[in-house]
Amino acid sequence: MDNQIICHLKSTHTQYIGTSRMQIQLMDTNEGFEVRNEANEQLGKIVWKLGDGVMLMNGTLVDPSLRGQNVGEKLLNEAADFARKNGY
């Protein structure tokens, strides 16, 4: 088993962090990113609301098993990149 977290954003962006194989992906609702493991269980997320040229980040949740691996920071950075790329 790989000892890495693989982050994919619409299958175009890959980075490695942490100790488990995970995906960070845009949620189906386009209202956040979520972290999912190989069993497709959600282990973390960051959510936002969009409006009037503003992206308001409402919260970040990370499963205790991933804490201390900078997953929350990674989610925040991905959300900030998403905001910049989409004019927010």
Phi and psi in degrees as GROMACS dihedral restraints (atoms count N, CA, C in turn):
[ dihedral_restraints ]
;  ai    aj    ak    al  type     phi  dphi    fc
    3     4     5     6     1   -68.1    20    10
    4     5     6     7     1   142.0    20    10
    6     7     8     9     1  -102.7    20    10
    7     8     9    10     1    72.7    20    10
    9    10    11    12     1  -161.0    20    10
   10    11    12    13     1   155.8    20    10
   12    13    14    15     1  -103.9    20    10
   13    14    15    16     1   126.0    20    10
   15    16    17    18     1  -104.4    20    10
   16    17    18    19     1   122.6    20    10
   18    19    20    21     1  -102.9    20    10
   19    20    21    22     1   121.3    20    10
   21    22    23    24     1  -121.6    20    10
   22    23    24    25     1   131.5    20    10
   24    25    26    27     1  -117.2    20    10
   25    26    27    28     1   105.1    20    10
   27    28    29    30     1    51.4    20    10
   28    29    30    31     1    37.7    20    10
   30    31    32    33     1    58.8    20    10
   31    32    33    34     1    23.6    20    10
   33    34    35    36     1  -118.6    20    10
   34    35    36    37     1   -10.3    20    10
   36    37    38    39     1  -131.4    20    10
   37    38    39    40     1   123.6    20    10
   39    40    41    42     1  -130.8    20    10
   40    41    42    43     1   132.3    20    10
   42    43    44    45     1  -141.4    20    10
   43    44    45    46     1   163.8    20    10
   45    46    47    48     1  -121.8    20    10
   46    47    48    49     1   126.9    20    10
   48    49    50    51     1  -146.6    20    10
   49    50    51    52     1   161.2    20    10
   51    52    53    54     1    72.7    20    10
   52    53    54    55     1  -161.4    20    10
   54    55    56    57     1  -123.6    20    10
   55    56    57    58     1     1.0    20    10
   57    58    59    60     1  -129.3    20    10
   58    59    60    61     1   155.7    20    10
   60    61    62    63     1   -81.0    20    10
   61    62    63    64     1   116.3    20    10
   63    64    65    66     1  -139.1    20    10
   64    65    66    67     1   162.2    20    10
   66    67    68    69     1  -121.4    20    10
   67    68    69    70     1   137.6    20    10
   69    70    71    72     1  -106.2    20    10
   70    71    72    73     1   122.9    20    10
   72    73    74    75     1  -138.5    20    10
   73    74    75    76     1   155.8    20    10
   75    76    77    78     1   -67.2    20    10
   76    77    78    79     1   130.9    20    10
   78    79    80    81     1   -66.7    20    10
   79    80    81    82     1   151.3    20    10
   81    82    83    84     1   -55.0    20    10
   82    83    84    85     1   -30.6    20    10
   84    85    86    87     1   -82.1    20    10
   85    86    87    88     1    -4.0    20    10
   87    88    89    90     1    59.0    20    10
   88    89    90    91     1    25.3    20    10
   90    91    92    93     1  -110.7    20    10
   91    92    93    94     1    21.0    20    10
   93    94    95    96     1   162.0    20    10
   94    95    96    97     1   177.1    20    10
   96    97    98    99     1  -112.5    20    10
   97    98    99   100     1   150.1    20    10
   99   100   101   102     1  -131.5    20    10
  100   101   102   103     1   152.9    20    10
  102   103   104   105     1  -104.3    20    10
  103   104   105   106     1   127.0    20    10
  105   106   107   108     1  -128.1    20    10
  106   107   108   109     1   142.9    20    10
  108   109   110   111     1   -89.3    20    10
  109   110   111   112     1  -176.0    20    10
  111   112   113   114     1   -64.0    20    10
  112   113   114   115     1   -24.0    20    10
  114   115   116   117     1   -86.3    20    10
  115   116   117   118     1     7.2    20    10
  117   118   119   120     1    66.2    20    10
  118   119   120   121     1    24.5    20    10
  120   121   122   123     1   -86.0    20    10
  121   122   123   124     1   135.3    20    10
  123   124   125   126     1   -76.1    20    10
  124   125   126   127     1   123.9    20    10
  126   127   128   129     1  -116.0    20    10
  127   128   129   130     1    -0.9    20    10
  129   130   131   132     1  -177.5    20    10
  130   131   132   133     1   162.6    20    10
  132   133   134   135     1  -165.9    20    10
  133   134   135   136     1   159.5    20    10
  135   136   137   138     1  -129.2    20    10
  136   137   138   139     1   133.9    20    10
  138   139   140   141     1  -121.8    20    10
  139   140   141   142     1   153.9    20    10
  141   142   143   144     1  -147.9    20    10
  142   143   144   145     1   168.3    20    10
  144   145   146   147     1  -125.0    20    10
  145   146   147   148     1   140.6    20    10
  147   148   149   150     1  -110.3    20    10
  148   149   150   151     1   142.4    20    10
  150   151   152   153     1   175.7    20    10
  151   152   153   154     1   143.0    20    10
  153   154   155   156     1    48.8    20    10
  154   155   156   157     1    43.0    20    10
  156   157   158   159     1    73.6    20    10
  157   158   159   160     1    12.9    20    10
  159   160   161   162     1  -123.2    20    10
  160   161   162   163     1   140.5    20    10
  162   163   164   165     1  -115.6    20    10
  163   164   165   166     1   112.2    20    10
  165   166   167   168     1  -100.2    20    10
  166   167   168   169     1   113.0    20    10
  168   169   170   171     1   -82.3    20    10
  169   170   171   172     1   120.8    20    10
  171   172   173   174     1   -93.8    20    10
  172   173   174   175     1   -23.7    20    10
  174   175   176   177     1   174.6    20    10
  175   176   177   178     1   158.2    20    10
  177   178   179   180     1  -130.8    20    10
  178   179   180   181     1   132.7    20    10
  180   181   182   183     1  -125.7    20    10
  181   182   183   184     1   135.6    20    10
  183   184   185   186     1  -134.9    20    10
  184   185   186   187     1   130.9    20    10
  186   187   188   189     1   -58.4    20    10
  187   188   189   190     1   141.5    20    10
  189   190   191   192     1   -53.5    20    10
  190   191   192   193     1   -29.5    20    10
  192   193   194   195     1   -67.2    20    10
  193   194   195   196     1   -18.1    20    10
  195   196   197   198     1  -106.6    20    10
  196   197   198   199     1    -2.4    20    10
  198   199   200   201     1   -65.3    20    10
  199   200   201   202     1   147.7    20    10
  201   202   203   204     1    84.2    20    10
  202   203   204   205     1     4.0    20    10
  204   205   206   207     1  -112.3    20    10
  205   206   207   208     1    15.0    20    10
  207   208   209   210     1    63.1    20    10
  208   209   210   211     1    25.8    20    10
  210   211   212   213     1   -69.1    20    10
  211   212   213   214     1   -41.4    20    10
  213   214   215   216     1   -60.5    20    10
  214   215   216   217     1   -42.5    20    10
  216   217   218   219     1   -62.6    20    10
  217   218   219   220     1   -42.2    20    10
  219   220   221   222     1   -63.0    20    10
  220   221   222   223     1   -42.9    20    10
  222   223   224   225     1   -60.4    20    10
  223   224   225   226     1   -44.0    20    10
  225   226   227   228     1   -63.2    20    10
  226   227   228   229     1   -42.6    20    10
  228   229   230   231     1   -63.7    20    10
  229   230   231   232     1   -41.5    20    10
  231   232   233   234     1   -64.2    20    10
  232   233   234   235     1   -39.7    20    10
  234   235   236   237     1   -65.1    20    10
  235   236   237   238     1   -41.1    20    10
  237   238   239   240     1   -64.1    20    10
  238   239   240   241     1   -42.5    20    10
  240   241   242   243     1   -61.4    20    10
  241   242   243   244     1   -43.6    20    10
  243   244   245   246     1   -59.4    20    10
  244   245   246   247     1   -44.5    20    10
  246   247   248   249     1   -60.8    20    10
  247   248   249   250     1   -48.1    20    10
  249   250   251   252     1   -60.4    20    10
  250   251   252   253     1   -45.3    20    10
  252   253   254   255     1   -66.9    20    10
  253   254   255   256     1   -22.2    20    10
  255   256   257   258     1  -110.0    20    10
  256   257   258   259     1    15.7    20    10
  258   259   260   261     1    78.3    20    10
  259   260   261   262     1    23.9    20    10
